[in-house]
Amino acid sequence: MSLYPTLEDMKVDQMARAQYEQMVAPPTTAETPVPSAPAPTLPRNAAIYPALNDYMSDLGLHLSPEDIAQYAPTAVAVPQPSQVAVPAVQSSGMIAPLSGSSVGLQRAHVTHGIREVVLCKDGKGKVGLRVRGINKGVFVVLVERTSPAALAGVRFGDQILQVNGVNVAGFDTDKVHSMFKKAGNNNIQVALRDRPFERTVTLHKDSVGSVGILLKNGKIVSIVKDSSAARNGVLVEHNMLEVNGQNVVGLKDKETTKLIEGGGDIITFTVMPTFFFEHMMKCMKSSLVKDSMDHSIPAV
């Protein structure tokens, strides 16, 4: 079963394959039975399938021939069946004729897998993160900018599983903070599960640069009908955590909107159900989050 980052990618891939199959269909032989009723005839030089650009225009995505050549080069004449497959996102193996070149899709990739990072302490004796206990788990709710945790790639929403080999399941917030405080200055080994409450959704801007969502205090409160957000299953009552992999927790809506506007025609959002988000941020001062949260652009 094929996987696609967006509904638009799926439709374009299906159309490209249908066009190719028609191109390489074996010619009709004399032995082929003649149909009882004449088949409908097409005008001379008419396309059996609509042009790719016409189809994308119906979705509100107005692509030039140059755009199509860049993002879906195999949607045109293809000499070999093995070349029908469109570009895939290497990190996930998804078929992505339109979104495959999006760096944001790669930056925002959520694996839910487990990784280990090695932390040290800064000049103030801190690793630069804060946690909160939820459902007997321990989750990162703040990564301070330029801190050792930020430099090691720790992200908002990561679940801490172990600190220096000690399982922290069931530990409260103060106990985990105390473990980091008592740890040595170097070689603090932390096992993390990658953002288990989060998911990503990739959207395509329409001809006016909109993806079809309305934010209020970082929460998605409305979705525009027939927009890319509506087509791709974006839900209200979810909080925006990242735009193209860049953390936006603590930013004002106009700042987040500015990142979306400058993020290219294909945008990947990382979201979390508002119920979990509000529970995680319940005891966090908004001023601390605003002033200290790491909003740097992650490396691919």
VEXNU-561036 format. One record per residue (C-alpha): residue in one letter; x, y, z; residue number from 0. Coordinates in pm, 1 decimal. Layout:
REM VEXNU-561036
A;X;Y;Z;NUM
...
//
This chain:
REM VEXNU-561036
M;0.0;0.0;0.0;0
S;140.4;338.0;-100.5;1
L;183.0;615.8;154.2;2
Y;153.5;984.9;70.7;3
P;223.2;1294.2;282.7;4
T;-83.0;1476.7;144.4;5
L;-404.1;1403.5;-41.5;6
E;-274.9;1625.0;-322.1;7
D;31.5;1401.1;-358.0;8
M;-189.2;1092.3;-376.2;9
K;-412.5;1238.1;-647.8;10
V;-120.0;1359.8;-858.0;11
D;55.9;1024.0;-828.3;12
Q;-260.1;838.5;-928.0;13
M;-306.9;1066.2;-1228.1;14
A;55.1;1026.9;-1334.8;15
R;26.2;648.0;-1317.0;16
A;-301.9;648.8;-1508.1;17
Q;-152.1;864.6;-1780.9;18
Y;150.9;639.9;-1805.3;19
E;-57.1;321.1;-1819.0;20
Q;-255.2;469.5;-2108.2;21
M;69.3;558.8;-2284.2;22
V;210.2;206.2;-2262.5;23
A;-117.2;17.5;-2316.4;24
P;-71.8;-254.5;-2583.9;25
P;-222.2;-163.8;-2922.5;26
T;-551.9;-319.2;-3022.5;27
T;-508.2;-619.2;-3258.3;28
A;-733.8;-742.3;-3534.1;29
E;-842.3;-1033.8;-3314.4;30
T;-989.5;-802.2;-3052.0;31
P;-1372.4;-842.2;-3052.1;32
V;-1558.7;-545.7;-3192.5;33
P;-1787.4;-388.2;-2931.1;34
S;-2159.4;-409.2;-2999.4;35
A;-2193.7;-32.6;-2959.6;36
P;-1942.6;217.4;-3093.6;37
A;-1715.2;358.9;-2827.7;38
P;-1740.4;730.9;-2769.8;39
T;-1488.1;922.2;-2976.5;40
L;-1263.9;1198.7;-2852.0;41
P;-1181.1;1511.1;-3047.7;42
R;-859.9;1494.3;-3245.3;43
N;-553.9;1527.6;-3016.8;44
A;-776.9;1534.9;-2706.4;45
A;-624.9;1407.1;-2381.9;46
I;-784.6;1103.5;-2224.6;47
Y;-707.1;1246.9;-1879.7;48
P;-712.0;1614.2;-1783.6;49
A;-378.9;1788.8;-1786.7;50
L;-198.6;1779.1;-1453.6;51
N;-202.5;2158.3;-1425.5;52
D;-579.9;2163.7;-1490.0;53
Y;-632.4;1911.6;-1213.6;54
M;-420.1;2107.7;-968.4;55
S;-610.5;2424.0;-1057.7;56
D;-930.5;2249.1;-951.3;57
L;-767.2;2203.5;-610.4;58
G;-682.1;2573.1;-592.6;59
L;-313.0;2505.2;-662.1;60
H;-203.3;2696.6;-969.7;61
L;121.1;2541.4;-1089.1;62
S;318.5;2655.2;-1388.5;63
P;473.5;2402.2;-1627.6;64
E;808.1;2480.3;-1461.5;65
D;664.7;2392.7;-1119.6;66
I;529.8;2063.4;-1252.2;67
A;864.6;1981.8;-1413.1;68
Q;1039.3;2053.4;-1083.6;69
Y;808.7;1868.6;-843.7;70
A;668.7;1587.1;-1060.2;71
P;910.0;1526.9;-1348.2;72
T;794.6;1166.7;-1389.9;73
A;437.0;1277.8;-1451.2;74
V;530.8;1358.0;-1809.8;75
A;651.7;1108.2;-2072.3;76
V;829.7;822.6;-1896.7;77
P;1020.4;561.0;-2096.8;78
Q;1037.3;274.0;-1847.0;79
P;776.4;136.3;-1600.9;80
S;1035.4;133.7;-1322.2;81
Q;1061.3;508.9;-1355.6;82
V;692.5;573.2;-1287.7;83
A;755.3;598.4;-913.2;84
V;769.4;963.5;-813.5;85
P;1023.2;1110.8;-572.0;86
A;992.7;977.7;-217.3;87
V;1069.9;1139.6;114.2;88
Q;1376.4;947.8;225.3;89
S;1299.4;967.5;597.2;90
S;961.1;799.3;566.0;91
G;948.8;632.9;223.5;92
M;629.9;815.4;128.6;93
I;547.7;886.3;-234.7;94
A;557.9;1263.6;-269.7;95
P;551.9;1404.8;-623.8;96
L;466.6;1751.9;-491.1;97
S;595.7;1751.6;-133.9;98
G;911.9;1548.3;-181.2;99
S;1136.6;1854.1;-216.0;100
S;1000.2;2018.8;99.5;101
V;1275.4;2059.4;356.7;102
G;1010.7;2135.4;619.0;103
L;862.5;1788.3;573.5;104
Q;1199.2;1636.6;658.5;105
R;1265.0;1871.7;952.0;106
A;926.2;1800.3;1108.3;107
H;933.0;1423.2;1068.8;108
V;796.4;1256.1;1384.4;109
T;913.9;896.9;1429.7;110
H;775.9;810.1;1777.1;111
G;1094.3;604.3;1801.2;112
I;1352.1;598.7;2080.1;113
R;1686.3;775.9;2067.0;114
E;1960.9;856.9;2315.0;115
V;2117.9;1198.1;2363.0;116
V;2417.7;1287.9;2576.9;117
L;2388.1;1615.6;2765.9;118
C;2625.6;1833.1;2961.8;119
K;2570.2;2133.5;3184.5;120
D;2628.4;2494.8;3091.4;121
G;2817.9;2752.6;3295.2;122
K;2521.6;2784.1;3530.7;123
G;2510.4;2411.6;3596.0;124
K;2192.9;2355.0;3391.6;125
V;2104.8;2131.2;3096.9;126
G;1834.6;2369.2;2974.9;127
L;1510.8;2173.6;2989.6;128
R;1201.5;2138.8;3205.6;129
V;967.6;1842.0;3228.9;130
R;617.4;1755.2;3341.5;131
G;467.2;1426.3;3451.1;132
I;160.9;1307.4;3257.5;133
N;-8.0;967.5;3291.3;134
K;297.5;823.2;3471.2;135
G;525.3;948.9;3193.7;136
V;772.3;1238.3;3191.0;137
F;757.8;1486.9;2904.2;138
V;971.9;1782.7;2796.0;139
V;773.3;2108.5;2819.3;140
L;1056.2;2358.1;2776.0;141
V;1384.4;2352.9;2587.0;142
E;1582.2;2672.0;2645.1;143
R;1744.9;2834.8;2345.7;144
T;2121.0;2778.4;2300.0;145
S;2116.5;2534.1;2594.1;146
P;2289.0;2193.7;2592.5;147
A;1945.9;2031.1;2551.2;148
A;1869.8;2245.6;2246.9;149
L;2208.2;2176.0;2092.2;150
A;2153.2;1801.4;2144.9;151
G;1822.9;1812.4;1955.9;152
V;1579.7;1762.4;2244.8;153
R;1233.5;1882.6;2136.0;154
F;915.3;1995.6;2301.3;155
G;695.3;1692.2;2370.9;156
D;975.0;1435.4;2383.7;157
Q;912.0;1168.4;2648.4;158
I;1202.4;1100.4;2882.4;159
L;1239.2;727.4;2949.8;160
Q;1572.6;708.4;3130.3;161
V;1828.2;940.6;3286.5;162
N;2170.8;780.7;3325.3;163
G;2012.9;435.2;3300.0;164
V;1741.7;498.0;3559.8;165
N;1382.4;445.8;3440.4;166
V;1176.9;754.8;3522.6;167
A;827.6;613.2;3458.6;168
G;604.5;723.6;3745.8;169
F;849.8;989.4;3870.1;170
D;708.5;1331.5;3945.9;171
T;840.4;1655.6;3800.9;172
D;1051.0;1755.1;4100.4;173
K;1224.8;1418.6;4118.7;174
V;1332.4;1429.0;3754.0;175
H;1454.4;1787.5;3787.7;176
S;1650.5;1677.9;4095.0;177
M;1811.6;1394.7;3896.2;178
F;1944.3;1642.0;3640.6;179
K;2059.3;1876.5;3915.4;180
K;2253.9;1600.1;4094.5;181
A;2404.6;1455.6;3776.7;182
G;2763.8;1532.5;3682.4;183
N;2859.5;1814.5;3451.9;184
N;2920.8;1587.9;3152.0;185
N;2801.7;1266.9;2990.2;186
I;2440.7;1277.8;3111.3;187
Q;2274.7;1001.2;2908.7;188
V;1905.9;1051.1;2838.1;189
A;1680.0;805.8;2651.9;190
L;1387.1;974.9;2475.4;191
R;1079.2;868.3;2281.8;192
D;1021.7;1106.9;1993.8;193
R;710.4;1321.6;2061.5;194
P;449.4;1049.3;2122.2;195
F;154.1;1292.8;2153.1;196
E;237.0;1475.1;1830.9;197
R;170.6;1424.3;1461.8;198
T;256.2;1613.8;1146.7;199
V;36.8;1723.2;858.5;200
T;163.5;1867.0;531.5;201
L;-46.4;2123.5;346.6;202
H;-29.0;2304.2;12.6;203
K;-101.9;2674.3;-19.2;204
D;-372.0;2781.6;-261.6;205
S;-347.3;3061.5;-518.1;206
V;-379.3;3327.7;-246.1;207
G;-120.1;3167.9;-19.0;208
S;-361.7;3015.7;231.0;209
V;-362.1;2664.4;376.7;210
G;-706.4;2708.2;532.5;211
I;-662.2;2731.4;909.7;212
L;-737.1;2996.9;1170.0;213
L;-526.2;3021.5;1486.5;214
K;-617.2;3170.3;1822.6;215
N;-352.7;3165.9;2095.4;216
G;-170.3;2890.6;1909.5;217
K;-480.2;2670.2;1880.1;218
I;-649.6;2573.8;1554.9;219
V;-1004.3;2704.0;1597.2;220
S;-1139.8;2701.4;1242.7;221
I;-1079.4;2529.1;907.7;222
V;-1174.0;2674.8;570.0;223
K;-1403.6;2459.7;359.2;224
D;-1238.9;2289.6;58.0;225
S;-893.3;2410.6;167.3;226
S;-582.4;2194.5;184.7;227
A;-633.1;2178.3;561.9;228
A;-983.3;2039.6;510.7;229
R;-870.8;1791.4;243.8;230
N;-586.7;1660.3;458.0;231
G;-779.6;1604.8;779.2;232
V;-658.4;1890.9;999.9;233
L;-866.0;1905.5;1319.1;234
V;-970.1;2191.0;1543.2;235
E;-889.4;2173.6;1914.8;236
H;-526.0;2105.4;1827.4;237
N;-234.8;2331.4;1913.7;238
M;32.8;2430.0;1665.8;239
L;374.2;2323.9;1792.6;240
E;599.6;2353.2;1488.9;241
V;598.0;2510.8;1143.9;242
N;829.2;2325.0;905.7;243
G;996.2;2172.2;1209.8;244
Q;1057.7;2505.6;1384.7;245
N;910.4;2529.4;1734.1;246
V;641.7;2800.7;1765.6;247
V;525.2;2733.7;2123.3;248
G;519.3;3067.1;2301.5;249
L;505.9;3276.0;1983.5;250
K;219.0;3512.9;1912.9;251
D;-24.0;3411.3;1640.1;252
K;100.0;3687.5;1410.7;253
E;456.0;3557.5;1449.4;254
T;345.6;3203.6;1367.0;255
T;145.9;3333.8;1070.3;256
K;453.4;3516.3;945.2;257
L;651.0;3190.4;954.8;258
I;374.7;3019.0;758.7;259
E;368.7;3295.8;500.0;260
G;744.6;3272.7;450.4;261
G;763.9;2894.9;467.5;262
G;712.8;2819.3;99.5;263
D;420.2;2675.0;-94.0;264
I;429.8;2346.7;99.1;265
I;401.9;2370.7;478.2;266
T;434.5;2096.6;739.5;267
F;271.6;2156.2;1076.9;268
T;335.6;1961.2;1395.3;269
V;25.4;1953.3;1613.4;270
M;-91.7;1812.9;1946.1;271
P;-445.5;1773.2;2088.0;272
T;-524.7;2081.3;2295.4;273
F;-622.3;1862.4;2591.8;274
F;-267.6;1726.8;2621.2;275
F;-104.5;2059.8;2541.8;276
E;-292.0;2248.7;2811.9;277
H;-215.7;1974.1;3063.5;278
M;155.5;1992.4;2980.3;279
M;165.5;2371.6;3005.5;280
K;-57.9;2401.6;3310.7;281
C;215.8;2503.9;3554.9;282
M;437.7;2686.9;3305.6;283
K;459.0;3066.7;3319.2;284
S;377.8;3214.1;2980.1;285
S;655.0;3470.6;3024.1;286
L;911.0;3193.1;3077.4;287
V;797.8;3007.9;2767.2;288
K;796.5;3325.4;2560.0;289
D;1140.0;3442.5;2675.6;290
S;1327.6;3111.0;2698.6;291
M;1180.6;2855.9;2452.7;292
D;1415.6;2746.2;2176.1;293
H;1274.6;2852.5;1837.5;294
S;1577.9;2769.2;1627.0;295
I;1544.0;2594.1;1291.4;296
P;1645.3;2226.2;1328.7;297
A;1906.8;2078.9;1100.7;298
V;1792.8;1816.4;851.3;299
//
